Amino acid sequence: MVTVASYNLENLFARPKAFDPLDWSAGEPILQAYGEFNSLITDDTYTGADRDRMRELLLEVGVYYRNTHGAIRRRPSPTPA
């Protein structure tokens, strides 16, 4: 019998910017936004206000951005906050 395992070693060494040990307070707003987003996304249904708030939180953490025309787009970044 052969057992094959695969590990993503990048996650062992690359830490989120929000966990910068030199200034923990700088990452706190990002962690709060992330926590709020996680609590909203667990709901079975979303109101329009829920969707708007989730979109704003994704803007805050840097997953989304507003382009020059004001449209919200997903940021193609491998290193979000």
mmCIF file of the N, C-alpha and C atoms, coordinates in Angstrom:
data_MODEL
# 
_entry.id   MODEL 
# 
loop_
_atom_site.group_PDB 
_atom_site.id 
_atom_site.type_symbol 
_atom_site.label_atom_id 
_atom_site.label_alt_id 
_atom_site.label_comp_id 
_atom_site.label_asym_id 
_atom_site.label_entity_id 
_atom_site.label_seq_id 
_atom_site.pdbx_PDB_ins_code 
_atom_site.Cartn_x 
_atom_site.Cartn_y 
_atom_site.Cartn_z 
_atom_site.occupancy 
_atom_site.B_iso_or_equiv 
_atom_site.pdbx_formal_charge 
_atom_site.auth_seq_id 
_atom_site.auth_comp_id 
_atom_site.auth_asym_id 
_atom_site.auth_atom_id 
_atom_site.pdbx_PDB_model_num 
ATOM 1   N N  . MET A 1 1  ? 0.845   -1.172 0.000   1.00 0.00 ? 1  MET A N  1 
ATOM 2   C CA . MET A 1 1  ? 0.000   0.000  0.000   1.00 0.00 ? 1  MET A CA 1 
ATOM 3   C C  . MET A 1 1  ? 0.897   1.244  0.000   1.00 0.00 ? 1  MET A C  1 
ATOM 4   N N  . VAL A 1 2  ? 0.523   2.226  -0.810  1.00 0.00 ? 2  VAL A N  1 
ATOM 5   C CA . VAL A 1 2  ? 1.270   3.469  -0.925  1.00 0.00 ? 2  VAL A CA 1 
ATOM 6   C C  . VAL A 1 2  ? 0.371   4.620  -0.493  1.00 0.00 ? 2  VAL A C  1 
ATOM 7   N N  . THR A 1 3  ? 0.906   5.482  0.359   1.00 0.00 ? 3  THR A N  1 
ATOM 8   C CA . THR A 1 3  ? 0.180   6.672  0.783   1.00 0.00 ? 3  THR A CA 1 
ATOM 9   C C  . THR A 1 3  ? 0.869   7.886  0.184   1.00 0.00 ? 3  THR A C  1 
ATOM 10  N N  . VAL A 1 4  ? 0.089   8.728  -0.476  1.00 0.00 ? 4  VAL A N  1 
ATOM 11  C CA . VAL A 1 4  ? 0.630   9.926  -1.096  1.00 0.00 ? 4  VAL A CA 1 
ATOM 12  C C  . VAL A 1 4  ? 0.040   11.137 -0.371  1.00 0.00 ? 4  VAL A C  1 
ATOM 13  N N  . ALA A 1 5  ? 0.886   12.086 -0.006  1.00 0.00 ? 5  ALA A N  1 
ATOM 14  C CA . ALA A 1 5  ? 0.425   13.294 0.667   1.00 0.00 ? 5  ALA A CA 1 
ATOM 15  C C  . ALA A 1 5  ? 0.991   14.513 -0.044  1.00 0.00 ? 5  ALA A C  1 
ATOM 16  N N  . SER A 1 6  ? 0.246   15.585 0.015   1.00 0.00 ? 6  SER A N  1 
ATOM 17  C CA . SER A 1 6  ? 0.679   16.831 -0.584  1.00 0.00 ? 6  SER A CA 1 
ATOM 18  C C  . SER A 1 6  ? 0.474   17.948 0.434   1.00 0.00 ? 6  SER A C  1 
ATOM 19  N N  . TYR A 1 7  ? 1.441   18.847 0.536   1.00 0.00 ? 7  TYR A N  1 
ATOM 20  C CA . TYR A 1 7  ? 1.356   19.950 1.479   1.00 0.00 ? 7  TYR A CA 1 
ATOM 21  C C  . TYR A 1 7  ? 1.634   21.258 0.762   1.00 0.00 ? 7  TYR A C  1 
ATOM 22  N N  . ASN A 1 8  ? 0.916   22.289 1.183   1.00 0.00 ? 8  ASN A N  1 
ATOM 23  C CA . ASN A 1 8  ? 1.150   23.618 0.655   1.00 0.00 ? 8  ASN A CA 1 
ATOM 24  C C  . ASN A 1 8  ? 2.125   24.313 1.600   1.00 0.00 ? 8  ASN A C  1 
ATOM 25  N N  . LEU A 1 9  ? 3.417   24.192 1.323   1.00 0.00 ? 9  LEU A N  1 
ATOM 26  C CA . LEU A 1 9  ? 4.438   24.761 2.211   1.00 0.00 ? 9  LEU A CA 1 
ATOM 27  C C  . LEU A 1 9  ? 4.436   26.274 2.229   1.00 0.00 ? 9  LEU A C  1 
ATOM 28  N N  . GLU A 1 10 ? 3.910   26.885 1.182   1.00 0.00 ? 10 GLU A N  1 
ATOM 29  C CA . GLU A 1 10 ? 3.873   28.350 1.143   1.00 0.00 ? 10 GLU A CA 1 
ATOM 30  C C  . GLU A 1 10 ? 3.096   28.896 2.337   1.00 0.00 ? 10 GLU A C  1 
ATOM 31  N N  . ASN A 1 11 ? 2.013   28.222 2.734   1.00 0.00 ? 11 ASN A N  1 
ATOM 32  C CA . ASN A 1 11 ? 1.221   28.692 3.863   1.00 0.00 ? 11 ASN A CA 1 
ATOM 33  C C  . ASN A 1 11 ? 1.969   28.595 5.184   1.00 0.00 ? 11 ASN A C  1 
ATOM 34  N N  . LEU A 1 12 ? 2.998   27.763 5.257   1.00 0.00 ? 12 LEU A N  1 
ATOM 35  C CA . LEU A 1 12 ? 3.776   27.662 6.479   1.00 0.00 ? 12 LEU A CA 1 
ATOM 36  C C  . LEU A 1 12 ? 4.691   28.867 6.680   1.00 0.00 ? 12 LEU A C  1 
ATOM 37  N N  . PHE A 1 13 ? 5.088   29.524 5.603   1.00 0.00 ? 13 PHE A N  1 
ATOM 38  C CA . PHE A 1 13 ? 6.071   30.584 5.690   1.00 0.00 ? 13 PHE A CA 1 
ATOM 39  C C  . PHE A 1 13 ? 5.532   31.972 5.369   1.00 0.00 ? 13 PHE A C  1 
ATOM 40  N N  . ALA A 1 14 ? 4.502   32.087 4.543   1.00 0.00 ? 14 ALA A N  1 
ATOM 41  C CA . ALA A 1 14 ? 3.929   33.381 4.192   1.00 0.00 ? 14 ALA A CA 1 
ATOM 42  C C  . ALA A 1 14 ? 2.805   33.700 5.170   1.00 0.00 ? 14 ALA A C  1 
ATOM 43  N N  . ARG A 1 15 ? 2.976   34.739 5.959   1.00 0.00 ? 15 ARG A N  1 
ATOM 44  C CA . ARG A 1 15 ? 1.970   35.127 6.933   1.00 0.00 ? 15 ARG A CA 1 
ATOM 45  C C  . ARG A 1 15 ? 1.219   36.356 6.434   1.00 0.00 ? 15 ARG A C  1 
ATOM 46  N N  . PRO A 1 16 ? -0.060  36.450 6.779   1.00 0.00 ? 16 PRO A N  1 
ATOM 47  C CA . PRO A 1 16 ? -0.828  37.632 6.367   1.00 0.00 ? 16 PRO A CA 1 
ATOM 48  C C  . PRO A 1 16 ? -0.204  38.917 6.897   1.00 0.00 ? 16 PRO A C  1 
ATOM 49  N N  . LYS A 1 17 ? -0.326  39.971 6.136   1.00 0.00 ? 17 LYS A N  1 
ATOM 50  C CA . LYS A 1 17 ? 0.215   41.271 6.550   1.00 0.00 ? 17 LYS A CA 1 
ATOM 51  C C  . LYS A 1 17 ? -0.445  41.762 7.836   1.00 0.00 ? 17 LYS A C  1 
ATOM 52  N N  . ALA A 1 18 ? -1.678  41.320 8.079   1.00 0.00 ? 18 ALA A N  1 
ATOM 53  C CA . ALA A 1 18 ? -2.392  41.742 9.285   1.00 0.00 ? 18 ALA A CA 1 
ATOM 54  C C  . ALA A 1 18 ? -1.723  41.222 10.548  1.00 0.00 ? 18 ALA A C  1 
ATOM 55  N N  . PHE A 1 19 ? -0.866  40.218 10.434  1.00 0.00 ? 19 PHE A N  1 
ATOM 56  C CA . PHE A 1 19 ? -0.184  39.655 11.590  1.00 0.00 ? 19 PHE A CA 1 
ATOM 57  C C  . PHE A 1 19 ? 1.236   40.176 11.730  1.00 0.00 ? 19 PHE A C  1 
ATOM 58  N N  . ASP A 1 20 ? 1.490   41.389 11.271  1.00 0.00 ? 20 ASP A N  1 
ATOM 59  C CA . ASP A 1 20 ? 2.818   41.993 11.374  1.00 0.00 ? 20 ASP A CA 1 
ATOM 60  C C  . ASP A 1 20 ? 3.185   42.150 12.844  1.00 0.00 ? 20 ASP A C  1 
ATOM 61  N N  . PRO A 1 21 ? 4.212   41.445 13.312  1.00 0.00 ? 21 PRO A N  1 
ATOM 62  C CA . PRO A 1 21 ? 4.541   41.501 14.743  1.00 0.00 ? 21 PRO A CA 1 
ATOM 63  C C  . PRO A 1 21 ? 5.087   42.848 15.204  1.00 0.00 ? 21 PRO A C  1 
ATOM 64  N N  . LEU A 1 22 ? 5.470   43.727 14.289  1.00 0.00 ? 22 LEU A N  1 
ATOM 65  C CA . LEU A 1 22 ? 6.006   45.032 14.679  1.00 0.00 ? 22 LEU A CA 1 
ATOM 66  C C  . LEU A 1 22 ? 4.903   46.013 15.048  1.00 0.00 ? 22 LEU A C  1 
ATOM 67  N N  . ASP A 1 23 ? 3.697   45.837 14.482  1.00 0.00 ? 23 ASP A N  1 
ATOM 68  C CA . ASP A 1 23 ? 2.584   46.745 14.769  1.00 0.00 ? 23 ASP A CA 1 
ATOM 69  C C  . ASP A 1 23 ? 1.271   45.979 14.692  1.00 0.00 ? 23 ASP A C  1 
ATOM 70  N N  . TRP A 1 24 ? 0.906   45.321 15.780  1.00 0.00 ? 24 TRP A N  1 
ATOM 71  C CA . TRP A 1 24 ? -0.317  44.515 15.803  1.00 0.00 ? 24 TRP A CA 1 
ATOM 72  C C  . TRP A 1 24 ? -1.568  45.365 15.594  1.00 0.00 ? 24 TRP A C  1 
ATOM 73  N N  . SER A 1 25 ? -1.565  46.602 16.048  1.00 0.00 ? 25 SER A N  1 
ATOM 74  C CA . SER A 1 25 ? -2.760  47.444 15.930  1.00 0.00 ? 25 SER A CA 1 
ATOM 75  C C  . SER A 1 25 ? -3.073  47.790 14.477  1.00 0.00 ? 25 SER A C  1 
ATOM 76  N N  . ALA A 1 26 ? -2.067  47.780 13.608  1.00 0.00 ? 26 ALA A N  1 
ATOM 77  C CA . ALA A 1 26 ? -2.299  48.095 12.198  1.00 0.00 ? 26 ALA A CA 1 
ATOM 78  C C  . ALA A 1 26 ? -3.160  47.024 11.522  1.00 0.00 ? 26 ALA A C  1 
ATOM 79  N N  . GLY A 1 27 ? -3.061  45.799 11.964  1.00 0.00 ? 27 GLY A N  1 
ATOM 80  C CA . GLY A 1 27 ? -3.826  44.712 11.354  1.00 0.00 ? 27 GLY A CA 1 
ATOM 81  C C  . GLY A 1 27 ? -5.197  44.507 11.965  1.00 0.00 ? 27 GLY A C  1 
ATOM 82  N N  . GLU A 1 28 ? -5.472  45.147 13.084  1.00 0.00 ? 28 GLU A N  1 
ATOM 83  C CA . GLU A 1 28 ? -6.734  44.926 13.781  1.00 0.00 ? 28 GLU A CA 1 
ATOM 84  C C  . GLU A 1 28 ? -7.975  45.261 12.944  1.00 0.00 ? 28 GLU A C  1 
ATOM 85  N N  . PRO A 1 29 ? -8.017  46.387 12.210  1.00 0.00 ? 29 PRO A N  1 
ATOM 86  C CA . PRO A 1 29 ? -9.205  46.664 11.387  1.00 0.00 ? 29 PRO A CA 1 
ATOM 87  C C  . PRO A 1 29 ? -9.437  45.590 10.318  1.00 0.00 ? 29 PRO A C  1 
ATOM 88  N N  . ILE A 1 30 ? -8.370  45.062 9.754   1.00 0.00 ? 30 ILE A N  1 
ATOM 89  C CA . ILE A 1 30 ? -8.502  44.013 8.745   1.00 0.00 ? 30 ILE A CA 1 
ATOM 90  C C  . ILE A 1 30 ? -9.082  42.753 9.373   1.00 0.00 ? 30 ILE A C  1 
ATOM 91  N N  . LEU A 1 31 ? -8.581  42.399 10.554  1.00 0.00 ? 31 LEU A N  1 
ATOM 92  C CA . LEU A 1 31 ? -9.071  41.203 11.233  1.00 0.00 ? 31 LEU A CA 1 
ATOM 93  C C  . LEU A 1 31 ? -10.528 41.358 11.656  1.00 0.00 ? 31 LEU A C  1 
ATOM 94  N N  . GLN A 1 32 ? -10.918 42.560 12.076  1.00 0.00 ? 32 GLN A N  1 
ATOM 95  C CA . GLN A 1 32 ? -12.321 42.803 12.442  1.00 0.00 ? 32 GLN A CA 1 
ATOM 96  C C  . GLN A 1 32 ? -13.219 42.699 11.215  1.00 0.00 ? 32 GLN A C  1 
ATOM 97  N N  . ALA A 1 33 ? -12.784 43.275 10.090  1.00 0.00 ? 33 ALA A N  1 
ATOM 98  C CA . ALA A 1 33 ? -13.568 43.193 8.857   1.00 0.00 ? 33 ALA A CA 1 
ATOM 99  C C  . ALA A 1 33 ? -13.699 41.742 8.401   1.00 0.00 ? 33 ALA A C  1 
ATOM 100 N N  . TYR A 1 34 ? -12.613 41.000 8.495   1.00 0.00 ? 34 TYR A N  1 
ATOM 101 C CA . TYR A 1 34 ? -12.615 39.589 8.128   1.00 0.00 ? 34 TYR A CA 1 
ATOM 102 C C  . TYR A 1 34 ? -13.594 38.807 9.011   1.00 0.00 ? 34 TYR A C  1 
ATOM 103 N N  . GLY A 1 35 ? -13.562 39.082 10.309  1.00 0.00 ? 35 GLY A N  1 
ATOM 104 C CA . GLY A 1 35 ? -14.473 38.407 11.236  1.00 0.00 ? 35 GLY A CA 1 
ATOM 105 C C  . GLY A 1 35 ? -15.927 38.738 10.952  1.00 0.00 ? 35 GLY A C  1 
ATOM 106 N N  . GLU A 1 36 ? -16.205 40.005 10.683  1.00 0.00 ? 36 GLU A N  1 
ATOM 107 C CA . GLU A 1 36 ? -17.583 40.403 10.375  1.00 0.00 ? 36 GLU A CA 1 
ATOM 108 C C  . GLU A 1 36 ? -18.056 39.754 9.076   1.00 0.00 ? 36 GLU A C  1 
ATOM 109 N N  . PHE A 1 37 ? -17.179 39.731 8.069   1.00 0.00 ? 37 PHE A N  1 
ATOM 110 C CA . PHE A 1 37 ? -17.540 39.084 6.803   1.00 0.00 ? 37 PHE A CA 1 
ATOM 111 C C  . PHE A 1 37 ? -17.855 37.613 7.026   1.00 0.00 ? 37 PHE A C  1 
ATOM 112 N N  . ASN A 1 38 ? -17.020 36.927 7.803   1.00 0.00 ? 38 ASN A N  1 
ATOM 113 C CA . ASN A 1 38 ? -17.249 35.508 8.071   1.00 0.00 ? 38 ASN A CA 1 
ATOM 114 C C  . ASN A 1 38 ? -18.567 35.265 8.782   1.00 0.00 ? 38 ASN A C  1 
ATOM 115 N N  . SER A 1 39 ? -18.954 36.156 9.684   1.00 0.00 ? 39 SER A N  1 
ATOM 116 C CA . SER A 1 39 ? -20.229 35.973 10.376  1.00 0.00 ? 39 SER A CA 1 
ATOM 117 C C  . SER A 1 39 ? -21.409 36.217 9.435   1.00 0.00 ? 39 SER A C  1 
ATOM 118 N N  . LEU A 1 40 ? -21.277 37.169 8.514   1.00 0.00 ? 40 LEU A N  1 
ATOM 119 C CA . LEU A 1 40 ? -22.359 37.436 7.557   1.00 0.00 ? 40 LEU A CA 1 
ATOM 120 C C  . LEU A 1 40 ? -22.518 36.314 6.532   1.00 0.00 ? 40 LEU A C  1 
ATOM 121 N N  . ILE A 1 41 ? -21.411 35.756 6.086   1.00 0.00 ? 41 ILE A N  1 
ATOM 122 C CA . ILE A 1 41 ? -21.478 34.781 5.004   1.00 0.00 ? 41 ILE A CA 1 
ATOM 123 C C  . ILE A 1 41 ? -22.043 33.427 5.469   1.00 0.00 ? 41 ILE A C  1 
ATOM 124 N N  . THR A 1 42 ? -22.099 33.213 6.775   1.00 0.00 ? 42 THR A N  1 
ATOM 125 C CA . THR A 1 42 ? -22.645 31.940 7.273   1.00 0.00 ? 42 THR A CA 1 
ATOM 126 C C  . THR A 1 42 ? -24.166 31.906 7.264   1.00 0.00 ? 42 THR A C  1 
ATOM 127 N N  . ASP A 1 43 ? -24.816 33.061 7.037   1.00 0.00 ? 43 ASP A N  1 
ATOM 128 C CA . ASP A 1 43 ? -26.281 33.089 6.983   1.00 0.00 ? 43 ASP A CA 1 
ATOM 129 C C  . ASP A 1 43 ? -26.799 32.281 5.805   1.00 0.00 ? 43 ASP A C  1 
ATOM 130 N N  . ASP A 1 44 ? -27.973 31.693 5.969   1.00 0.00 ? 44 ASP A N  1 
ATOM 131 C CA . ASP A 1 44 ? -28.587 30.917 4.878   1.00 0.00 ? 44 ASP A CA 1 
ATOM 132 C C  . ASP A 1 44 ? -29.075 31.810 3.744   1.00 0.00 ? 44 ASP A C  1 
ATOM 133 N N  . THR A 1 45 ? -29.566 32.993 4.084   1.00 0.00 ? 45 THR A N  1 
ATOM 134 C CA . THR A 1 45 ? -30.019 33.948 3.070   1.00 0.00 ? 45 THR A CA 1 
ATOM 135 C C  . THR A 1 45 ? -29.426 35.310 3.401   1.00 0.00 ? 45 THR A C  1 
ATOM 136 N N  . TYR A 1 46 ? -29.298 36.150 2.376   1.00 0.00 ? 46 TYR A N  1 
ATOM 137 C CA . TYR A 1 46 ? -28.718 37.470 2.548   1.00 0.00 ? 46 TYR A CA 1 
ATOM 138 C C  . TYR A 1 46 ? -29.731 38.530 2.130   1.00 0.00 ? 46 TYR A C  1 
ATOM 139 N N  . THR A 1 47 ? -29.803 39.589 2.921   1.00 0.00 ? 47 THR A N  1 
ATOM 140 C CA . THR A 1 47 ? -30.612 40.730 2.528   1.00 0.00 ? 47 THR A CA 1 
ATOM 141 C C  . THR A 1 47 ? -29.755 41.607 1.611   1.00 0.00 ? 47 THR A C  1 
ATOM 142 N N  . GLY A 1 48 ? -30.373 42.582 0.998   1.00 0.00 ? 48 GLY A N  1 
ATOM 143 C CA . GLY A 1 48 ? -29.617 43.525 0.182   1.00 0.00 ? 48 GLY A CA 1 
ATOM 144 C C  . GLY A 1 48 ? -28.569 44.254 1.017   1.00 0.00 ? 48 GLY A C  1 
ATOM 145 N N  . ALA A 1 49 ? -28.943 44.580 2.270   1.00 0.00 ? 49 ALA A N  1 
ATOM 146 C CA . ALA A 1 49 ? -28.003 45.251 3.170   1.00 0.00 ? 49 ALA A CA 1 
ATOM 147 C C  . ALA A 1 49 ? -26.822 44.335 3.509   1.00 0.00 ? 49 ALA A C  1 
ATOM 148 N N  . ASP A 1 50 ? -27.106 43.030 3.676   1.00 0.00 ? 50 ASP A N  1 
ATOM 149 C CA . ASP A 1 50 ? -26.018 42.070 3.942   1.00 0.00 ? 50 ASP A CA 1 
ATOM 150 C C  . ASP A 1 50 ? -25.044 42.039 2.774   1.00 0.00 ? 50 ASP A C  1 
ATOM 151 N N  . ARG A 1 51 ? -25.567 41.967 1.563   1.00 0.00 ? 51 ARG A N  1 
ATOM 152 C CA . ARG A 1 51 ? -24.703 41.910 0.377   1.00 0.00 ? 51 ARG A CA 1 
ATOM 153 C C  . ARG A 1 51 ? -23.882 43.189 0.233   1.00 0.00 ? 51 ARG A C  1 
ATOM 154 N N  . ASP A 1 52 ? -24.525 44.331 0.480   1.00 0.00 ? 52 ASP A N  1 
ATOM 155 C CA . ASP A 1 52 ? -23.797 45.600 0.407   1.00 0.00 ? 52 ASP A CA 1 
ATOM 156 C C  . ASP A 1 52 ? -22.685 45.655 1.450   1.00 0.00 ? 52 ASP A C  1 
ATOM 157 N N  . ARG A 1 53 ? -22.975 45.198 2.671   1.00 0.00 ? 53 ARG A N  1 
ATOM 158 C CA . ARG A 1 53 ? -21.970 45.218 3.734   1.00 0.00 ? 53 ARG A CA 1 
ATOM 159 C C  . ARG A 1 53 ? -20.822 44.256 3.421   1.00 0.00 ? 53 ARG A C  1 
ATOM 160 N N  . MET A 1 54 ? -21.137 43.071 2.896   1.00 0.00 ? 54 MET A N  1 
ATOM 161 C CA . MET A 1 54 ? -20.079 42.122 2.534   1.00 0.00 ? 54 MET A CA 1 
ATOM 162 C C  . MET A 1 54 ? -19.190 42.712 1.439   1.00 0.00 ? 54 MET A C  1 
ATOM 163 N N  . ARG A 1 55 ? -19.806 43.403 0.484   1.00 0.00 ? 55 ARG A N  1 
ATOM 164 C CA . ARG A 1 55 ? -19.026 44.043 -0.581  1.00 0.00 ? 55 ARG A CA 1 
ATOM 165 C C  . ARG A 1 55 ? -18.101 45.109 0.004   1.00 0.00 ? 55 ARG A C  1 
ATOM 166 N N  . GLU A 1 56 ? -18.622 45.922 0.934   1.00 0.00 ? 56 GLU A N  1 
ATOM 167 C CA . GLU A 1 56 ? -17.799 46.960 1.574   1.00 0.00 ? 56 GLU A CA 1 
ATOM 168 C C  . GLU A 1 56 ? -16.654 46.345 2.381   1.00 0.00 ? 56 GLU A C  1 
ATOM 169 N N  . LEU A 1 57 ? -16.933 45.242 3.054   1.00 0.00 ? 57 LEU A N  1 
ATOM 170 C CA . LEU A 1 57 ? -15.879 44.572 3.828   1.00 0.00 ? 57 LEU A CA 1 
ATOM 171 C C  . LEU A 1 57 ? -14.803 44.014 2.910   1.00 0.00 ? 57 LEU A C  1 
ATOM 172 N N  . LEU A 1 58 ? -15.200 43.479 1.759   1.00 0.00 ? 58 LEU A N  1 
ATOM 173 C CA . LEU A 1 58 ? -14.212 42.972 0.803   1.00 0.00 ? 58 LEU A CA 1 
ATOM 174 C C  . LEU A 1 58 ? -13.379 44.107 0.217   1.00 0.00 ? 58 LEU A C  1 
ATOM 175 N N  . LEU A 1 59 ? -13.978 45.292 0.086   1.00 0.00 ? 59 LEU A N  1 
ATOM 176 C CA . LEU A 1 59 ? -13.205 46.466 -0.324  1.00 0.00 ? 59 LEU A CA 1 
ATOM 177 C C  . LEU A 1 59 ? -12.198 46.830 0.770   1.00 0.00 ? 59 LEU A C  1 
ATOM 178 N N  . GLU A 1 60 ? -12.652 46.762 2.015   1.00 0.00 ? 60 GLU A N  1 
ATOM 179 C CA . GLU A 1 60 ? -11.797 47.137 3.141   1.00 0.00 ? 60 GLU A CA 1 
ATOM 180 C C  . GLU A 1 60 ? -10.584 46.218 3.279   1.00 0.00 ? 60 GLU A C  1 
ATOM 181 N N  . VAL A 1 61 ? -10.778 44.926 3.073   1.00 0.00 ? 61 VAL A N  1 
ATOM 182 C CA . VAL A 1 61 ? -9.652  43.996 3.224   1.00 0.00 ? 61 VAL A CA 1 
ATOM 183 C C  . VAL A 1 61 ? -8.812  43.890 1.966   1.00 0.00 ? 61 VAL A C  1 
ATOM 184 N N  . GLY A 1 62 ? -9.239  44.533 0.888   1.00 0.00 ? 62 GLY A N  1 
ATOM 185 C CA . GLY A 1 62 ? -8.424  44.588 -0.321  1.00 0.00 ? 62 GLY A CA 1 
ATOM 186 C C  . GLY A 1 62 ? -8.671  43.488 -1.329  1.00 0.00 ? 62 GLY A C  1 
ATOM 187 N N  . VAL A 1 63 ? -9.719  42.692 -1.130  1.00 0.00 ? 63 VAL A N  1 
ATOM 188 C CA . VAL A 1 63 ? -10.044 41.654 -2.113  1.00 0.00 ? 63 VAL A CA 1 
ATOM 189 C C  . VAL A 1 63 ? -10.684 42.305 -3.341  1.00 0.00 ? 63 VAL A C  1 
ATOM 190 N N  . TYR A 1 64 ? -11.502 43.338 -3.112  1.00 0.00 ? 64 TYR A N  1 
ATOM 191 C CA . TYR A 1 64 ? -12.123 44.112 -4.180  1.00 0.00 ? 64 TYR A CA 1 
ATOM 192 C C  . TYR A 1 64 ? -11.516 45.516 -4.195  1.00 0.00 ? 64 TYR A C  1 
ATOM 193 N N  . TYR A 1 65 ? -11.698 46.230 -5.306  1.00 0.00 ? 65 TYR A N  1 
ATOM 194 C CA . TYR A 1 65 ? -11.287 47.631 -5.397  1.00 0.00 ? 65 TYR A CA 1 
ATOM 195 C C  . TYR A 1 65 ? -12.267 48.354 -6.302  1.00 0.00 ? 65 TYR A C  1 
ATOM 196 N N  . ARG A 1 66 ? -12.314 49.675 -6.201  1.00 0.00 ? 66 ARG A N  1 
ATOM 197 C CA . ARG A 1 66 ? -13.142 50.496 -7.096  1.00 0.00 ? 66 ARG A CA 1 
ATOM 198 C C  . ARG A 1 66 ? -12.247 51.014 -8.214  1.00 0.00 ? 66 ARG A C  1 
ATOM 199 N N  . ASN A 1 67 ? -12.674 50.786 -9.449  1.00 0.00 ? 67 ASN A N  1 
ATOM 200 C CA . ASN A 1 67 ? -11.873 51.284 -10.566 1.00 0.00 ? 67 ASN A CA 1 
ATOM 201 C C  . ASN A 1 67 ? -12.157 52.767 -10.787 1.00 0.00 ? 67 ASN A C  1 
ATOM 202 N N  . THR A 1 68 ? -11.550 53.347 -11.797 1.00 0.00 ? 68 THR A N  1 
ATOM 203 C CA . THR A 1 68 ? -11.683 54.789 -12.035 1.00 0.00 ? 68 THR A CA 1 
ATOM 204 C C  . THR A 1 68 ? -13.106 55.204 -12.387 1.00 0.00 ? 68 THR A C  1 
ATOM 205 N N  . HIS A 1 69 ? -13.946 54.247 -12.773 1.00 0.00 ? 69 HIS A N  1 
ATOM 206 C CA . HIS A 1 69 ? -15.345 54.537 -13.104 1.00 0.00 ? 69 HIS A CA 1 
ATOM 207 C C  . HIS A 1 69 ? -16.275 54.268 -11.925 1.00 0.00 ? 69 HIS A C  1 
ATOM 208 N N  . GLY A 1 70 ? -15.712 53.854 -10.787 1.00 0.00 ? 70 GLY A N  1 
ATOM 209 C CA . GLY A 1 70 ? -16.515 53.587 -9.600  1.00 0.00 ? 70 GLY A CA 1 
ATOM 210 C C  . GLY A 1 70 ? -17.051 52.170 -9.510  1.00 0.00 ? 70 GLY A C  1 
ATOM 211 N N  . ALA A 1 71 ? -16.768 51.352 -10.504 1.00 0.00 ? 71 ALA A N  1 
ATOM 212 C CA . ALA A 1 71 ? -17.230 49.963 -10.480 1.00 0.00 ? 71 ALA A CA 1 
ATOM 213 C C  . ALA A 1 71 ? -16.353 49.140 -9.546  1.00 0.00 ? 71 ALA A C  1 
ATOM 214 N N  . ILE A 1 72 ? -16.967 48.203 -8.851  1.00 0.00 ? 72 ILE A N  1 
ATOM 215 C CA . ILE A 1 72 ? -16.223 47.339 -7.934  1.00 0.00 ? 72 ILE A CA 1 
ATOM 216 C C  . ILE A 1 72 ? -15.737 46.121 -8.698  1.00 0.00 ? 72 ILE A C  1 
ATOM 217 N N  . ARG A 1 73 ? -14.456 45.853 -8.573  1.00 0.00 ? 73 ARG A N  1 
ATOM 218 C CA . ARG A 1 73 ? -13.819 44.736 -9.280  1.00 0.00 ? 73 ARG A CA 1 
ATOM 219 C C  . ARG A 1 73 ? -12.994 43.921 -8.287  1.00 0.00 ? 73 ARG A C  1 
ATOM 220 N N  . ARG A 1 74 ? -12.780 42.648 -8.614  1.00 0.00 ? 74 ARG A N  1 
ATOM 221 C CA . ARG A 1 74 ? -11.938 41.792 -7.779  1.00 0.00 ? 74 ARG A CA 1 
ATOM 222 C C  . ARG A 1 74 ? -10.477 42.101 -8.085  1.00 0.00 ? 74 ARG A C  1 
ATOM 223 N N  . ARG A 1 75 ? -9.697  42.271 -7.038  1.00 0.00 ? 75 ARG A N  1 
ATOM 224 C CA . ARG A 1 75 ? -8.273  42.573 -7.193  1.00 0.00 ? 75 ARG A CA 1 
ATOM 225 C C  . ARG A 1 75 ? -7.535  41.277 -7.498  1.00 0.00 ? 75 ARG A C  1 
ATOM 226 N N  . PRO A 1 76 ? -6.797  41.246 -8.609  1.00 0.00 ? 76 PRO A N  1 
ATOM 227 C CA . PRO A 1 76 ? -6.041  40.032 -8.953  1.00 0.00 ? 76 PRO A CA 1 
ATOM 228 C C  . PRO A 1 76 ? -4.696  40.008 -8.225  1.00 0.00 ? 76 PRO A C  1 
ATOM 229 N N  . SER A 1 77 ? -4.753  39.933 -6.891  1.00 0.00 ? 77 SER A N  1 
ATOM 230 C CA . SER A 1 77 ? -3.521  39.989 -6.100  1.00 0.00 ? 77 SER A CA 1 
ATOM 231 C C  . SER A 1 77 ? -3.289  38.673 -5.375  1.00 0.00 ? 77 SER A C  1 
ATOM 232 N N  . PRO A 1 78 ? -2.086  38.156 -5.463  1.00 0.00 ? 78 PRO A N  1 
ATOM 233 C CA . PRO A 1 78 ? -1.770  36.953 -4.702  1.00 0.00 ? 78 PRO A CA 1 
ATOM 234 C C  . PRO A 1 78 ? -1.476  37.261 -3.233  1.00 0.00 ? 78 PRO A C  1 
ATOM 235 N N  . THR A 1 79 ? -1.364  38.553 -2.881  1.00 0.00 ? 79 THR A N  1 
ATOM 236 C CA . THR A 1 79 ? -1.021  38.922 -1.505  1.00 0.00 ? 79 THR A CA 1 
ATOM 237 C C  . THR A 1 79 ? -1.957  39.984 -0.945  1.00 0.00 ? 79 THR A C  1 
ATOM 238 N N  . PRO A 1 80 ? -3.245  39.685 -0.738  1.00 0.00 ? 80 PRO A N  1 
ATOM 239 C CA . PRO A 1 80 ? -4.137  40.678 -0.125  1.00 0.00 ? 80 PRO A CA 1 
ATOM 240 C C  . PRO A 1 80 ? -3.784  40.895 1.343   1.00 0.00 ? 80 PRO A C  1 
ATOM 241 N N  . ALA A 1 81 ? -4.324  41.941 1.904   1.00 0.00 ? 81 ALA A N  1 
ATOM 242 C CA . ALA A 1 81 ? -4.021  42.267 3.312   1.00 0.00 ? 81 ALA A CA 1 
ATOM 243 C C  . ALA A 1 81 ? -4.435  41.143 4.235   1.00 0.00 ? 81 ALA A C  1 
# 
